[in-house]
Amino acid sequence: MKLKESLDKKSFVVTSEVQTPIDEEPEALIKRLELVRGRVDGVSVPELEIEGVVGDSIKVCRLLKENRFESIYQTTTRDKNRLQLQKDLLLAHEAGVENVLTFTEDYRITGDSLQEMMFFHVDAGKLSSVLEHMREGYTVDGKELPSKAEFVLGSGVESGWGKDVPDLEMKEMEEMTKIGAGYFLTTPVFDLVMFEKFMKRARTFGIPVIAEVMILRTAGMAQFLNRHFKSGLVPDWIIKKLAKATDRQKASLEIFAETVEGLKNLCQGIHIITIGGEEKLRLYLNAAKLP
């Protein structure tokens, strides 16, 4: 089933993410995913550059499609002008990609300052322009395309707010709704109580929300996220459970399953970040009783 069909039917959507291989053939990555074919509604492939080496994310998207996976091309808009965005989206379209996941800044929309708001409106504007032209079958400079191109558009949003979700965040989500966002993808969710507060406001847009769920395998991984990404991102109870567990994989599976169970009543799906553990993804799907 196509991702759009799952979203339209209000099914509980399950997507995941893979990194573009740099030091191995992409076919090896596809092989590791074979065990979950038919169990995920989409697999996103972010652009990747390591020490000047750029991974071919479009090639991976094409391979996913050829191997009966619904591919999602993941890109950012901050460092691209309209022509660069258009070039990448045309390459994705030519590869048969029907889904695009965009972030209007380096990681997520933040909306916590006037400067960020100004950046957001510039990024959202150029994205809107490119998509509108492609839907009509033209480039941004008026040249006719071989075929019209339309994508299911996902937009990244920040969901890790405390009791108050900033008004700027809501305005940014409203703008992406106008552009045609088919769903919002949140930052990683660990605290269900906080996420519920976010959802009370996010539901007003009538757009499906997919919650990012990161698989945590060790206490050290959780502590790393708190130190280098956001203080308090992973609650203490999760770190303690992983640290004290005699069977860390069992504890990891339980934490994942508990999080997903709570999210089923709050949003329309989950986006699983495996951090290189694609071969174990099926174990987590089984633990959470996902199809």
Protein Blocks (a to p, Z undefined) as FASTA:
>chain_A
ZZklmmmnopacddddddddfkbcfklmmmmmmmmgojagbdcdddddeehiacdfklmm
mmmmmnopacdddddfklpcfklmmmmmmmmmmnopabdcddfbfkbceklafklmmmmm
mmmmmmmmmmmmmmnopafkopacfbdcdddddddddfkbcfbccfklmmmmmmmmmnop
abdcddddfblmlmmmmmmmmmmnopacdddddddfbfklmmmmmmmmoghklgfklmmm
mmmpmblmlmmmmmmmmmmmmmmmmmgbdcddeehplmmmmmmmmmnopZZ
